[in-house]
Amino acid sequence: MGVKGLSERSVRFLLGAGTVVGFFLVWEFLLTYVFVFNPFFITKPSLMAEATGDLILSGELWKDLYVSGRPFVFGFAAAVVFGIPLGVVMGWRRRVAFTLDPFLTAMYASPLVALAPLLIVMFGVGVKGKAILIFLLAVFPFIFNAFAGVRSVDTLLINVVKSLGGKERDLYFKVILPSTLPYIVAGARIAIGRGIVGIIVGEFYAASEGIGHALIWYGDMYQLAQMFVCILVLMIIAVIFTQGLRRAELAIAPWRTQETR
């Protein structure tokens, strides 16, 4: 239990929520009573709240989230399915790492968002083109974090399993994957942000719907309240996914995660 009978989880929530609420209150106060408010350059939380209600009631927000959510789910799921096994194999098999590491490092360091116009031309502005872009942006954190996690596995644990007659399958599922899980979760947090960037960039080019298209359209129309709502919604989605990953890590491997105070 924390201070005054509150659990540590409650204290964490209250501190985080208080910071967010305080930030918006200061924002509203400064633009209302301190600085000259110009709606063509900035907006206020009160106007954002009004715009949020309008977008929700009209159904535009839900439609845009659905359109953008489909390629994100497909691309991110493909990144998980492809990236984690490849990273684990690279970490466990040196020759595979020697073969693939230079190429994958060069790909990861390159500005992959620059490929968006090419992907749109090749695969169109629908689900496939955006999903491929999201996959390319999200897969590398899974690969390299899984690779680093395998390389950090305690060799003593591996030797113990081998001495007890464990097979390679036992090494993967009883030693390597549990030890690598925190690295994979950390990679997933990075991949979520990169995947959201992929949605926005993919819908900047020739898209006629989706949250990224709405973001750029409201900006062009100087409807800054609606534009900031789109940005805020993407931030909230990223926080929800990140917190979900943290809870999943606590549930799957509680011995690997310690709560910080």
N, C-alpha and C positions, 0 to 999 in steps of 0.2 A: 504493500500500500504506500502511496505517496503522501504528500503534504495534505493535512487536514482530511484524512480519510479517502482521498482520491487515489485511484489506481494510476500507475505510471502511464498507461495507455490514455486515460482521461486527461492527465496533465499534458501529455504530448499533443492531444487533439485541441485542448483549450489554448495552448500556447500558439500552435500553428494557426488556428482559426482567428485568434486575437490579432496576430500579425497581419493576416489578410484583411480583416475588417478595419484595422487601424490604417492600413495603407490606403484603402478606398475612402475612408473618412478624411484623411489628410488631403488626398487628391481632390475631393469634392470641396473641402474648405478653401484650399488655395485658389481654385479656379472660380470660386464664388465670391470670396471676400478679399483676396490678396492681389491676384493678377487679373488683367483684362481678358475676358473670355472671348475667343474668336472661334466659332464653330467650324470654320473652314480649315483650321489647323489642328485642333484638339477637341476632345469631347469630355464630358463629365460622367461620373458613375450614375447619377440620377437619370441622365439621358440614355445611358446604356441599359439601365433597368427597364425604362420605358420601351426601348427598342427590342429588348429581349422578350417582353410580353407580346409585342406585335408579331415578332417572328415566330414565336411558339403558337400563338392563336391562329395565325395564317397558315401554319403548317410548312412554311418554307424551310425553317431550320431542320425539321425532321426529314424532309425530303433530301436536303443537301447532305445531311449526315448519312442517310442511307446510301445515296449515290457514292459518296466518298468511302464509306465503311466497307463496301464489298471488295474493291481492289486492295484496300489495306489488309483485310482479313486474309485474302488469298495470297498476297505478296508476303505478308509477315509469317503466315503459316509455312509457306514454302521456304522462307529463310531459316525457320527453326528446323524443319525436317532435313534440309540440305546442310545447313551450316554446322549444327552441333555434331552430327556423326563425322563430317569431314574434319572438323577441328580435333575431335578425339582421336581419329586415326592418324592425323598428322603428328599429334603429340606422342602417340604410342609407337609409331613406325617412323624411324629417323629418315629412311630413304624417301618415304612419301613427303615428309617435311622438306627435305632438301630439294625435291623435285618441284613442289608447288609453292613453297614460301616466297621465292623471288617474284613470281608472277602475281600471286595474290596480294603481296605487299605493294607492288606497283599499281594494281587495280584499286586497292584501298586508298592509296595516296592521291589518286587521280580525281579530278572534279567530275564525279559521275553524274551530277545534276546537269552537266553540259550535254549529256547524251539524251536528255528529254526530248528535244525536237526530233532527233533521229528515231527514237522509239515510237513517238507519235506518228511519224511518217510510215514506219514499218508496220505497226500494229494497230494504229488508229487511236482515237480519243476515248475509246470505251474502256471496259474493265481490264482487258488484256494488257494494253500498253501501260496503264498506270500501275497494274500489279507487278509487271516486270521491273519497272523503275523502282518501286518500293522494295522489291526483292533484292535488287542490286545494291541499294543503299543500306538495307537492314542485315544482309547476310554476313558481312565481314566482321561486325562485332561478335557474332556468335562463333565464327570460325576461329578468330584469334583469341578470344577469351576461353573457349574450350581448349584450344591448344595450350595456352598458358596454364590452365587448370591442370591438365594432364601432366605437364612438365613439372608441376609443383607437388605432385603426389609423393607422399613419404615412401621411399623405397623399402623401409622396414615393413610396412604393411603389405607391400607386394611380395616380399620374401616370406612373410608369415603365411600368406595364402598359398604360395607355391610349396612351401615346406609341408603344409597340411594336405597336399594333393589337389589343390584347386586348379581348375582348368582356366584357359584364357577367358572363357565366358564368365567365370566367377570373378576374375580380375576386373572385367569391364563393369559388371553390375553390382559388385560388392565393395569395390575399392575405388575404381577410377571415377565412375559417375557420381557417387556420393561426395567424393572429395572435390570434384569439379563443379558441383552444383552452385556454390556461391559465385564462381567466376561466370557461369552461364547466366545467372540472374543479373549480375552486373552488366554483362554484355547485352542482355535483353533491355535493360533500362536505356542504354545508349541506342539500341536498335529502334526502340519506340520513337524517340525523338527524330532519328533519321528517317523512319518510315512516314512520320507526319510531314516532314519536309518534302518527302517524295510525293505525297498527296497534293500539297500546295503547288509544287513545281509542275507536276503532271497536269494539273487543271489550269495552270496559267496559259497553256498552249492550246488554243482552239476548242477548249471544253465549253459546253453551254450550260452545265449544271454541276453541282458539287460544292463543298464548303470552300475549296480553293478558288473556284470561279466566283462564288459569292463574295469572297474576300477582296479580290481584285476589282470586281464590278462596283461594290460599294465604295471602294477607294477612288475609282475613276469618277463616280457620281458625287463625291464629296459627302457621302452619307457616313460620316466618321463613327457615329454611335453604332450603327449596324456593323461596320467594319471591325470595330473593337470587340463587339459581341462575338464575332466569328473567331477572332484571335483568342478571346477568353475561353470560348468553348473548346478550342483545340488544347489550350493549356490545361483545362479541367480534365479532358480525356486523358492527356498524358499523365496527370497526377493519379487518376483512378487506376490506370494500367500499372503504374509504378507501385502503388500501394498494394494492388492485387498480387503483383509478383513478390513483394515483400511478405505478404501473408502466406503465399504458396511456399516460399522458402522456409518460413517458420513451421509450416505444417509438415513439409516433406523431410526437412533436415533440421530439427530444432537444436541439435547438438552443435551445429555449425554457426549459429547466429546468436549473438548476445545483445540484449537490449542495452543501449547506451543511455546514461542519465545526464 
